[in-house]
Amino acid sequence: MATVRKNIVYNVFGQGASLVLSFIAVKYIFNILGKDALGIIYFTMTVNLLLNSVLSFGVTYTTVREVAAHTKTNASYIRDFIRTSTSLYWGTYLGVAALIYIMAAWIVDHWIILESLEKPDAVYILRILGIAALLAFPKTLYESLLKGLQRMDITNFIDVSTTALQQAGMIAILLSGGSLYMVIHWMALCYVLRIVVYLSVLTRYFPKPCFFPGFSMDVLRKNFHFTSRLIVSSLCASINQQADRLIISKLMPIGVMGYYGFVYGGLGRLRLLTGSVAQAVYPSFSALEKSGNRGTLLSQYRMAQDLVCFGLIPVYALILYIFHPLFSFIFNEEVAGYLFVPAVLMSIGFYISGTTRIPDVFALAVGNSGIMARQQFYDLLLIVPVMVFLIAKLQLVGAGLSLIVMHVFHLGYGVRRVCIECLKLPLLSWYGHVARILLLAVGTYGIGWLVMAPVLDRGFTMLMTGYVVASVLFFGGSWFIITGELKSRILRGLVALKS
């Protein structure tokens, strides 16, 4: 359990530091290069996230699961697994990189709407930044190997340090009068550097021959059933998760895509607690499932689920209180006002998504990848058309609403099946517990916001005072709702601090 706790801390710190750095860099890009430059960068990153998710999601979860379960017991199998995965990842990268180069001009001509950026510049950015950023695909293999070893301290150190170098370099280039091309070249170089660092670190944990391409039919045969379902799931999930930004990039100017992409990325990164807990507990869940220790497995699940459900509330409630001053600083007051309602709706959607993440991870750890695959297929079939309609009618507000619609559907389909098939828990106990948390949030942060609304123009100090008071009330009320596992862990932590 100590390893899981440390990994959660490493993940939270790493993701939080990356978020702060991205805020600083975007301010300079917007102010110096303009909204079209910001938009094309975020559009390129959206396309790469889509491709990376499609290509890597299923194999990533398989890698963490297999490394966590077999590293100490079957070294020859892990060697064959890594060599086979290396061939798959790098071969796919080269093919998709070539496709990006060929398709860049068509995308600029037929998809995005430019206002100030020239077409040749947009094509060049898509090619250079797109191909370099796609290195995130083979990087996920190396990252997953370290996560399977439960070394999130290393993955976060590499990601945060290379991100810090990338963002600091961008700021230095812009402040010294550098061009957009110089910024893009620097970003691309940092993506290359990141994967080199990952590979050099991994050779300390695995023999170097593991990272030469190879092939093992036994590896494919053993993992085909579990991974094939995840690949189907990842294909649908990637389209679902990036659909709002792709639709906006088609229907609205690329600058608006930049605004929305930044807000979406920032609020999505605020789920760092969810992702950090999920990444930390997944190897542990997998190992406990392998050993047959279901009692400890369920205990860890309950504690992780409560940590996420309660921990996300103060994070997203803070958006209500600081969004306008923060985004007025990054952009300007007009843009901040334009983005406020979509941001609040997105926050609600992201919170609902967070409540379902640990059940999803639990299902994968016990080998049930079919639930997620079917859920994502239904999203593609049912939710994406709703998303297109809402964005066409309500623009960015519709995008925020569509996120809520998607994750409410997940509550009704995915969580229900996980409770019945994997957790074997009563449905009402799961939904009732989350409902009590939401009611407590509305009664503290919601009422606090309504009280503060008439005095919003009195400054940041007044806003934060209201937030702190609401937080004290929320955490006080939470003590009477959290499950015994988390309550015991908190008490033991407090005793350790006193001693």
C-alpha positions in Angstrom: 0.0 0.0 0.0 2.9 2.3 0.7 4.0 2.0 -3.0 0.5 2.9 -4.2 0.4 5.9 -1.9 3.8 7.2 -3.1 2.8 6.7 -6.7 -0.4 8.8 -6.2 1.7 11.6 -4.7 4.2 11.4 -7.6 1.4 11.5 -10.2 -0.4 14.4 -8.5 2.7 16.5 -8.2 3.9 15.7 -11.8 0.6 16.4 -13.4 0.0 19.5 -11.3 3.4 21.0 -12.2 2.8 20.3 -15.9 -0.6 22.1 -15.7 1.0 25.2 -14.2 3.7 25.3 -16.8 1.2 25.0 -19.7 -0.8 28.0 -18.3 2.4 30.2 -18.5 3.3 29.2 -22.0 -0.2 29.7 -23.4 -0.3 33.2 -22.1 2.8 34.1 -24.1 1.7 32.2 -27.3 -1.6 34.0 -27.3 -0.2 37.5 -26.6 2.8 37.3 -29.0 1.8 34.9 -31.8 -2.0 35.4 -31.7 -5.1 33.2 -31.5 -4.5 31.4 -34.9 -1.1 30.2 -33.8 -2.6 29.0 -30.5 -5.4 27.3 -32.4 -3.2 25.4 -34.9 -1.0 24.2 -32.1 -4.0 22.9 -30.2 -5.6 21.4 -33.3 -2.4 19.5 -34.0 -2.2 18.3 -30.5 -5.9 17.2 -30.7 -5.2 15.2 -33.8 -2.2 13.6 -32.2 -4.1 12.8 -29.0 -6.7 11.1 -31.2 -4.2 9.0 -33.1 -2.1 8.2 -30.0 -5.2 7.1 -28.1 -6.5 4.9 -31.0 -3.1 3.3 -31.4 -1.9 2.8 -27.8 -4.8 2.6 -25.4 -5.4 -1.2 -25.5 -1.7 -2.2 -25.6 -0.9 0.3 -22.8 -3.2 -1.3 -20.3 -2.0 -4.7 -21.4 1.6 -3.7 -20.9 1.1 -2.4 -17.3 -1.0 -5.5 -16.5 1.6 -8.0 -17.8 4.6 -6.3 -16.4 3.0 -6.0 -13.0 2.0 -9.6 -12.9 5.1 -11.3 -14.5 8.3 -9.3 -14.2 9.4 -11.1 -11.0 8.3 -14.6 -12.2 8.8 -14.9 -15.9 11.7 -12.8 -17.3 11.8 -14.6 -20.7 8.2 -13.9 -21.3 8.6 -10.2 -20.4 11.6 -10.0 -22.8 9.5 -11.4 -25.7 6.6 -9.1 -24.7 8.8 -6.0 -24.9 10.4 -7.0 -28.2 7.0 -7.7 -29.8 5.6 -4.5 -28.5 8.6 -2.5 -29.8 8.0 -3.9 -33.3 4.3 -3.0 -33.1 4.8 0.5 -31.7 7.6 1.7 -33.9 6.3 0.1 -37.1 2.9 1.8 -36.5 4.6 5.1 -35.7 6.5 5.2 -39.0 3.3 4.4 -41.0 1.2 7.0 -39.3 3.9 9.7 -39.5 4.0 9.2 -43.2 0.2 9.6 -43.4 0.4 12.9 -41.4 2.9 14.3 -43.8 0.8 13.4 -46.8 -2.6 14.5 -45.4 -1.5 17.9 -43.8 -2.2 20.0 -46.9 -5.7 18.4 -47.3 -6.6 19.0 -43.7 -5.7 22.7 -44.0 -7.6 23.1 -47.2 -10.8 21.2 -46.2 -11.1 21.2 -42.4 -9.8 24.1 -40.5 -10.8 27.8 -40.8 -7.8 30.2 -40.7 -8.2 33.9 -40.0 -4.6 35.3 -40.0 -2.2 32.4 -40.3 -1.0 31.6 -43.9 -1.8 28.2 -45.4 1.9 27.2 -46.0 2.6 28.0 -42.3 -0.3 25.9 -41.1 0.8 22.9 -43.3 4.3 23.1 -42.1 3.3 23.2 -38.4 1.0 20.2 -38.9 3.8 18.2 -40.4 6.6 19.1 -38.1 4.7 19.2 -34.8 2.4 16.4 -35.8 5.1 13.9 -36.6 7.2 14.9 -33.5 4.3 14.9 -31.1 3.3 11.4 -32.4 6.4 10.1 -30.6 4.0 10.1 -27.7 2.8 6.7 -29.1 6.1 4.7 -28.7 6.7 6.7 -25.5 3.6 5.2 -24.0 5.2 1.7 -24.3 8.3 2.9 -22.3 6.1 4.7 -19.9 3.9 1.7 -19.4 6.9 -0.5 -18.6 7.9 1.8 -15.8 4.3 2.0 -14.5 4.1 -1.8 -14.5 7.1 -1.7 -12.2 5.2 0.9 -10.1 7.9 3.6 -10.7 5.6 6.6 -11.3 8.3 8.7 -9.6 10.5 8.2 -12.7 7.7 8.7 -15.3 6.6 11.9 -13.6 10.1 13.2 -13.2 10.8 12.7 -16.9 7.5 14.2 -18.1 7.7 17.2 -15.8 11.3 18.0 -16.5 11.0 17.7 -20.3 7.7 19.7 -20.2 9.4 22.3 -18.1 12.3 22.5 -20.5 9.9 22.7 -23.5 7.7 25.4 -21.9 10.6 27.5 -20.6 12.3 27.3 -24.0 9.1 28.5 -25.8 8.8 31.4 -23.4 12.5 32.3 -23.9 12.2 32.1 -27.7 9.1 34.4 -27.7 10.5 36.9 -25.3 13.7 37.2 -27.4 11.7 37.9 -30.5 11.8 34.4 -32.0 9.4 33.3 -34.7 6.6 30.7 -34.7 8.8 28.3 -36.7 11.4 28.5 -33.9 8.8 27.6 -31.3 7.6 24.6 -33.3 11.1 23.3 -33.9 11.9 23.6 -30.2 8.7 21.8 -29.3 9.5 19.0 -31.7 13.1 18.7 -30.4 11.8 18.3 -26.8 9.5 15.4 -27.9 12.5 13.6 -29.3 14.5 14.3 -26.2 11.8 12.8 -23.9 11.7 9.5 -25.7 15.5 9.3 -25.6 15.5 9.8 -21.9 12.8 7.2 -21.3 14.7 4.6 -23.3 18.0 5.3 -21.5 16.3 4.9 -18.1 14.6 1.7 -19.0 17.9 0.0 -19.9 18.7 0.1 -16.2 15.7 -2.2 -15.5 15.6 -4.4 -18.5 18.4 -5.9 -20.6 19.2 -3.8 -23.7 18.3 -6.6 -26.2 14.7 -6.3 -24.9 14.3 -3.1 -26.9 15.3 -4.5 -30.3 12.4 -5.3 -32.5 11.2 -8.9 -32.3 8.1 -11.1 -32.6 6.5 -13.8 -30.5 3.3 -15.6 -31.4 2.9 -16.8 -27.9 2.8 -13.2 -26.6 0.1 -12.3 -29.2 -1.9 -15.5 -28.5 -1.8 -14.9 -24.7 -3.0 -11.3 -24.9 -5.2 -11.3 -27.9 -8.6 -11.7 -26.2 -8.0 -9.0 -23.5 -6.2 -6.5 -25.8 -8.5 -6.9 -28.9 -11.4 -5.7 -26.9 -9.4 -2.8 -25.5 -8.3 -1.8 -29.0 -12.0 -1.7 -30.1 -12.7 0.3 -27.0 -9.8 2.7 -27.6 -10.8 3.3 -31.2 -14.3 4.4 -30.2 -13.1 6.2 -27.0 -10.6 8.2 -28.9 -13.1 9.5 -31.4 -15.6 10.2 -28.6 -13.1 12.0 -26.4 -11.8 14.2 -29.2 -15.0 14.6 -31.2 -16.0 17.9 -29.6 -12.7 19.6 -30.6 -12.7 18.2 -34.0 -16.3 19.4 -34.6 -15.5 22.8 -33.3 -12.4 23.0 -35.5 -14.6 22.3 -38.5 -17.6 24.6 -37.7 -15.8 27.5 -36.0 -12.6 29.6 -36.6 -9.3 27.9 -35.5 -8.8 30.6 -32.9 -11.9 29.5 -31.0 -10.6 25.9 -31.2 -7.5 27.2 -29.5 -9.5 28.8 -26.6 -11.6 25.7 -26.2 -8.7 23.3 -26.5 -6.8 25.1 -23.8 -9.8 25.2 -21.4 -10.6 21.5 -22.1 -6.9 20.5 -21.6 -6.6 22.6 -18.4 -9.8 21.3 -16.9 -9.1 17.8 -18.1 -5.6 18.0 -16.4 -7.4 18.9 -13.2 -8.5 15.3 -13.2 -4.9 14.7 -12.2 -6.2 13.2 -8.9 -8.3 10.7 -10.9 -5.6 9.8 -13.3 -3.0 9.6 -10.6 -5.0 7.3 -8.4 -6.1 5.2 -11.3 -2.5 4.8 -12.7 -1.2 4.1 -9.2 -3.8 1.4 -8.2 -4.1 -0.4 -11.6 -0.8 -2.4 -11.2 -1.7 -3.1 -7.6 -5.3 -4.2 -8.6 -3.8 -6.4 -11.2 -1.3 -8.0 -8.9 -3.9 -8.6 -6.2 -6.3 -10.1 -8.7 -3.5 -12.4 -9.9 -2.8 -13.5 -6.3 -6.5 -14.1 -5.6 -6.6 -11.7 -2.6 -10.1 -10.3 -3.3 -10.6 -8.9 0.2 -7.6 -6.6 0.0 -8.5 -5.8 -3.6 -12.0 -4.6 -2.7 -10.6 -2.6 0.3 -8.2 -0.8 -2.0 -11.0 -0.2 -4.5 -13.3 1.5 -1.9 -10.5 3.7 -0.6 -9.4 4.7 -4.1 -13.0 5.4 -5.2 -13.7 7.7 -2.2 -10.4 9.5 -2.6 -11.4 10.4 -6.2 -15.0 11.2 -5.6 -14.3 13.5 -2.6 -11.0 14.8 -3.8 -12.3 16.1 -7.2 -15.1 18.2 -5.6 -12.8 21.0 -4.2 -10.7 21.0 -7.4 -13.7 21.6 -9.8 -15.5 23.9 -7.3 -12.5 26.2 -7.4 -13.3 26.8 -11.1 -16.4 28.7 -10.1 -14.4 31.0 -7.9 -11.2 31.7 -9.9 -12.0 31.1 -13.5 -12.7 34.7 -14.5 -9.7 36.4 -12.8 -7.4 33.5 -14.0 -8.5 33.5 -17.6 -8.7 37.2 -17.8 -5.0 37.1 -16.9 -4.1 34.4 -19.5 -6.3 35.9 -22.3 -8.5 38.9 -21.6 -11.8 39.7 -19.9 -13.9 39.3 -23.0 -12.5 35.8 -23.7 -12.9 34.8 -20.1 -16.6 35.8 -20.1 -17.1 33.9 -23.4 -15.6 30.7 -21.9 -17.1 30.7 -18.4 -20.3 28.8 -19.0 -18.7 26.2 -21.2 -16.0 25.8 -18.6 -18.5 25.2 -15.8 -20.4 22.6 -17.8 -17.1 20.9 -18.7 -16.2 20.8 -15.0 -19.4 19.0 -14.2 -18.8 16.5 -17.0 -15.3 15.9 -15.9 -16.4 15.3 -12.3 -18.9 12.7 -13.4 -16.2 11.1 -15.6 -13.9 11.0 -12.5 -16.5 9.0 -10.5 -16.5 6.2 -13.1 -12.7 6.0 -13.6 -11.8 3.7 -10.7 -14.7 1.2 -11.6 -13.3 1.1 -15.1 -9.8 0.4 -13.9 -11.1 -2.3 -11.6 -12.9 -4.1 -14.5 -9.7 -4.0 -16.5 -7.6 -5.3 -13.6 -9.9 -8.4 -13.2 -9.7 -9.0 -17.0 -13.1 -7.7 -18.1 -12.4 -5.4 -21.0 -15.7 -6.0 -22.7 -17.7 -3.5 -20.6 -15.5 -0.5 -21.7 -15.5 -1.7 -25.3 -19.2 -1.8 -25.6 -19.7 1.5 -23.7 -17.4 3.3 -26.1 -19.1 1.8 -29.1 -22.5 3.0 -27.8 -21.0 6.4 -27.3 -19.9 6.5 -30.9 -23.3 5.4 -32.1 -25.5 7.5 -29.8 -23.6 10.3 -28.1 -21.5 11.7 -31.0 -24.5 12.6 -33.1 -26.0 14.4 -30.1 -22.6 16.2 -29.7 -22.7 17.4 -33.3 -26.3 18.7 -32.9 -25.5 20.5 -29.6 -22.3 22.2 -30.9 -24.0 23.2 -34.1 -26.9 24.8 -32.2 -25.2 26.1 -29.0 -21.5 26.3 -30.0 -19.2 26.0 -27.0 -22.1 25.7 -24.5 -23.3 22.8 -26.5 -19.8 21.2 -26.3 -19.9 21.5 -22.5 -23.4 20.0 -22.4 -22.4 17.1 -24.6 -19.7 16.2 -22.2 -22.3 15.9 -19.4 -24.6 13.8 -21.6 -21.7 11.4 -22.4 -20.7 10.8 -18.8 -24.2 10.5 -17.5 -24.7 7.7 -20.0 -21.5 6.1 -18.6 -23.1 6.2 -15.1 -26.1 4.3 -16.4 -24.3 1.7 -18.5 -20.7 1.1 -17.5 -21.0 1.6 -13.8 -24.1 -0.6 -13.6 -22.3 -3.5 -15.4 -19.1 -3.1 -13.3 -21.1 -3.2 -10.1 -23.0 -6.4 -11.2 -20.3 -8.3 -13.0 -17.0 -7.3 -11.3 -17.5 -5.6 -8.0 -20.6 -7.6 -7.1 -22.0 -4.7 -5.2 -25.6 -3.4 -4.9 -26.3 -0.7 -7.5 -28.1 1.6 -5.0 -25.2 1.6 -2.6 -22.8 2.9 -5.4 -25.2 5.5 -6.8 -26.4 6.5 -3.3 -22.9 7.2 -2.1 -22.0 9.4 -5.0 -25.4 11.2 -4.7 -24.6 12.1 -1.0 -21.3 13.5 -2.1 -22.9 15.7 -4.8 -25.6 17.0 -2.3 -22.9 17.9 0.1 -21.0 19.8 -2.6 -24.1 21.7 -3.7 -24.8 22.6 0.0 -21.4 24.0 0.6 -19.7 25.2 -2.6 -22.9 25.8 -4.5 -24.5 27.9 -1.7 -21.1 29.6 -1.2 -21.0 30.6 -4.8 -24.6 32.1 -4.7 -23.6 34.1 -1.6 -20.4 35.4 -3.3 -22.0 36.1 -6.7 -23.2 39.7 -5.8 -19.7 40.7 -4.6 -17.5 39.1 -7.4 -16.1 42.5 -8.3 -14.6 43.0 -4.9 -11.5 41.1 -5.8 -9.6 37.8 -5.7 -9.2 37.9 -1.9 -13.0 38.0 -1.3 -13.5 35.1 -3.7 -10.9 32.9 -2.0 -12.3 33.7 1.4 -15.7 32.3 0.2 -14.0 29.2 -1.3 -12.0 28.5 1.9 -15.2 28.7 4.1 -17.0 26.4 1.7 -14.1 24.0 1.7 -14.0 23.8 5.5 -17.7 23.0 5.6 -17.3 20.4 2.8 -14.4 18.5 4.5 -16.3 18.6 7.8 -19.3 17.1 6.3 -17.2 14.5 4.3 -16.1 12.9 7.5 -19.6 11.5 8.0 -19.8 10.1 4.5 -16.4 8.6 3.6 -16.0 4.8 3.9 -14.2 3.1 6.7 -11.1 2.3 4.7 -10.3 5.9 3.8 -11.3 7.1 7.3 -8.9 4.6 8.9 -6.1 5.7 6.5 -6.6 9.4 7.4 -6.5 8.6 11.1 -3.4 6.6 10.8 -1.8 9.4 8.8 -2.7 12.0 11.5 -1.3 9.8 14.2 2.0 9.4 12.3 2.2 13.2 11.8 1.8 13.8 15.6 4.4 11.2 16.4 
